[in-house]
């Protein structure tokens, strides 16, 4: 998935974060950028595991048009259908 283009302020904030991480760990900027990407990926995986654990995970995408029905049938006596 392609990431959206960052604004100039977001670019500068990210560069500052990378620079401080590089200075803190004593590595180059490229290594710090890789470390930051690894940390962000790990944080994303932790959030995903937490949402799955509490039962809020999104169901897997089902194919449209041939698979199981995604929505339940509309009842004939639904209140919004009686507005005629």
Backbone as a ProteinNet text record, in pm:
[ID]
protein_1_A
[PRIMARY]
XXXXXXXXXXXXXXXXXXXXXXXXXXXXXXXXXXXXXXXXXXXXXXXXXXXXXXXXXXXXXXXXXXXXXXXXXXXXXXXXXXXX
[TERTIARY]
83.4	0	88.7	55.3	134.5	96.6	198	173.8	141.5	54.4	26	148	157	271.1	263.3	376.1	382	392.5	334.5	351.2	492.2	532.1	667.6	686.6	584.9	594.8	610.2	537.6	548.6	686.3	739.2	873.2	977.8	967.6	1063.7	1050.5	927.9	907.1	965.4	946.6	1002	1155.2	1212	1357.5	1414.4	1345.5	1390.7	1386.8	1280.5	1268.5	1382.7	1413.4	1522.7	1656.6	1675.7	1802.4	1824.3	1720.2	1732.6	1756.8	1692.2	1712.1	1855.9	1907.4	2045.9	2144	2119.6	2208.2	2200.7	2079.8	2061.3	2131.1	2124.6	2181.6	2322.5	2369.5	2503.6	2517.3	2415.6	2418.2	2401.8	2414	2397	2249.2	2220.9	2082.2	2006.6	2072.3	2007.2	1973	2067	2039.9	1928.9	1925.8	1821.2	1684.9	1683.1	1557.1	1505.5	1595.4	1556.3	1507.7	1574.3	1534.5	1396.6	1371.6	1241.6	1132.1	1160.5	1062.2	1031.7	1134.8	1115.8	1031.2	1058.6	982.7	836.4	814	677.4	602.1	668.7	606.1	570.8	662.6	637.4	521.2	513.9	403.6	271.1	271.6	150.5	107.8	203	171	117	171.3	123.2	-20.3	-50.2	-186.5	-283.4	-242.7	-327.2	-354.1	-251.9	-269.3	-362.7	-351.3	-438.1	-583.4	-608.1	-746.3	-802.2	-720.7	-768.1	-799.1	-718.7	-735.7	-864.7	-900.6	-1021.1	-1145.6	-1130.7	-1246.7	-1295	-1217.1	-1258.9	-1198.4	-1140	-1072.8	-1175.7	-1133.7	-1218.7	-1221.6	-1339.8	-1350.9	-1271	-1218	-1146.1	-1239	-1181.1	-1259.4	-1308.9	-1435.5	-1495.2	-1517.4	-1511.8	-1532.4	-1675.6	-1690.2	-1822.2	-1877.6	-2001	-2068.7	-2064.8	-1999.6	-2002	-1994.5	-1954.5	-1935.3	-2057.9	-2034.2	-2137	-2194.9	-2323.5	-2387.3	-2326.1	-2287.7	-2225.2	-2328.3	-2447	-2549.3	-2667.3	-2734.7	-2854.4	-2968.2	-3068.6	-3179.6	-3259.4	-3315.2	-3392.2	-3531.3	-3576.3	-3710.1	-3816.7	-3927.6	-4034.5	-4103.6	-4100.8	-4168.6	-4071.6	-3960.9	-3863.9	-3928.1	-3906.4	-3973.8	-3946.3	-3827.2	-3796.9	-3866.1	-3918.4	-3989.3	-4135.5	-4184.9	-4326.7	-4351.1	-4261.4	-4276.8	-4359.7	-4407.1	-4482.2	-4604.6
-116.3	0	123.8	218	338.9	439	497.9	595.2	730.2	808.5	942.1	1032.1	1130.1	1221.4	1309.4	1322.1	1400.1	1548.4	1629.5	1774	1809.8	1933.3	1975.4	1968.6	2006.6	2001.6	1857.3	1764.4	1623.6	1568.5	1612.3	1569.1	1615.6	1741	1795.4	1728.4	1701.1	1633.6	1492.4	1422.9	1287.9	1292.4	1390.6	1402.6	1430.6	1515.2	1545.2	1418.5	1340	1215.7	1120	1110.9	1024.3	1075.7	1207.4	1266.9	1241	1260.9	1238.8	1091.2	1002.5	859	820.4	879.2	851.1	898.9	1016.4	1070.4	988.6	943.5	865.9	730.2	665.5	531.5	532	648	657.4	586.2	598	534.3	641.3	600.3	694.1	723.7	826.6	862.8	751.5	684.4	575.3	460.2	426.5	320.1	361.6	488.3	537.5	534.1	565.3	559	415.9	321.1	180.3	136.5	183	150.4	208	330.9	393.6	317.6	277	200.1	68.1	3.7	-121.4	-99.1	10.1	41.1	72.2	148.2	180	54.5	-35.7	-160.3	-245.1	-252.9	-331	-272.2	-140	-74.6	-103.7	-103.5	-135.6	-279.7	-372.1	-512.4	-529.6	-456.2	-463.1	-411.5	-299.9	-246.3	-344.4	-406.4	-503.2	-624.1	-672.3	-786	-749.1	-627.2	-584	-575.6	-524.1	-516	-654.3	-744.4	-881.5	-949.5	-922.1	-985.8	-938.2	-812	-761.9	-783.6	-842.6	-877.3	-769.4	-666.3	-559.7	-573.3	-684.4	-700.7	-700.6	-653.8	-649.5	-787.9	-828.1	-957	-953.7	-1067.9	-1070.3	-1034	-974.6	-931.4	-1053.7	-1053	-1163.4	-1118.9	-1210	-1171	-1124.2	-1022.2	-968.8	-1042.4	-1085.5	-1143.4	-1293.4	-1366.2	-1509.6	-1579.2	-1504.3	-1564.5	-1553.7	-1572.9	-1566.3	-1424.7	-1413.1	-1282	-1201.1	-1076.5	-992.9	-928.9	-900.4	-834.1	-926.7	-907.3	-988	-931.8	-1011.9	-964	-854.4	-763.3	-653.1	-705	-684.4	-730	-646	-708	-638.1	-534.5	-551.2	-457	-359.7	-332.3	-238.2	-100.2	-25.3	104.1	203.7	204.7	303.3	270.5	147.5	111.1	152.6	196.8	232.8	382.1	455.1	601.1	647.2	557.6	597.7	668.5
0	0	0	-83.9	-98	11	73.3	178.6	117.1	182.3	130.4	144.2	56.2	58.6	183.4	252.2	374.9	344.2	431.9	419.3	463.3	438.8	475.2	626.7	702.9	848.6	896.3	835.2	872	836	720.7	680.4	780.9	823.3	918.6	1055.4	1097.2	1225.5	1221.8	1109.1	1095.9	1094.9	1024.3	1019.3	1158.5	1234.7	1371	1456.2	1442.2	1518	1481.9	1352.5	1306.9	1358.7	1352.2	1398.2	1547.2	1628.6	1772.6	1803.7	1728	1746.7	1710.7	1602.7	1561.5	1667.7	1720.9	1823	1952.2	1985.7	2108.5	2102.1	1984.4	1969.2	1910.1	1865.8	1809.7	1676	1590.6	1458.8	1351.2	1225.5	1114.7	1095.3	1014.8	988.8	916.1	824.5	750.5	845.1	933.4	1030.2	1126.6	1164.9	1254.4	1185.4	1055.9	980.7	973.8	953.5	952.7	1090.1	1194	1330.8	1361.6	1318.7	1339.7	1265.4	1141.8	1065.3	1136.1	1189.7	1262.9	1388.3	1459.7	1580.5	1548.5	1440.9	1400.8	1359.1	1287.2	1245.4	1367.7	1464.2	1585	1664.6	1673.7	1744.1	1675.3	1541.7	1466.3	1492.1	1495.2	1521.6	1663.3	1759.5	1896.9	1907.6	1837.6	1837.9	1774.4	1664.5	1596.7	1685.7	1755.1	1845.6	1960.6	2010.3	2119.9	2075.5	1954.7	1907.5	1878.9	1830.5	1808.9	1941.5	2042	2171.8	2240.1	2221.4	2286.9	2202	2084.4	2003.3	1910	1886.5	1796.7	1657.6	1628.3	1499.1	1386	1273.2	1155	1092.5	1048.1	980.8	851.9	808.7	681.5	566.5	465.7	350.2	274.5	245.8	170.9	27.2	-67.3	-206.8	-230.2	-312.5	-344	-464.6	-455.3	-568.8	-578.6	-499.8	-513.7	-380.5	-283	-151.9	-64.9	58.5	160.3	166.4	196	203.8	317.9	288.2	389.4	482	430	508.2	530.3	640.4	662.9	579.3	548.4	465	536.7	458.7	514.1	549.4	672.7	709.2	639.9	603.5	532	619.6	750.4	838.5	906.3	840.8	896.2	905.6	1015.1	1034.1	921.8	868.7	765.4	632.2	617.6	494.4	501	615.8	630.8	623.6	561.8	554.9	434.8	353.8	234	274.7
[MASK]
++++++++++++++++++++++++++++++++++++++++++++++++++++++++++++++++++++++++++++++++++++

